Amino acid sequence: MSVKSMQGTSAHISYLKSNEENRRHKTKCIYFDKGICKCGAFTNYMCKCTSSVLCNYYKVKG
C-alpha cells in the first residue's frame, strides 16, 4: 500500500537536507591548529582534536 492511497489525498515525499554552510568541521574552529585543540577551557587542551560535532567550545572563525 502506498502513502498516497493510505491518506486518501495527493501526497509526495520530501527529504530534509542540511545546509552545507552550517555544518561543523574542525578546520573551521577558531581553536583548531594543525590537528591540535587550543581551547584553554577544554580538557583536550594541546591534545588531538577529537570531534567538532560534539565539542561544546566550537566557534567558527570570523
Secondary structure, DSSP 8 states (H G I E B T S, - for coil): --HHHHHSS----------GGG---GGGBTTEETTEE--TTSTTTTEE---SSS-TT--B--
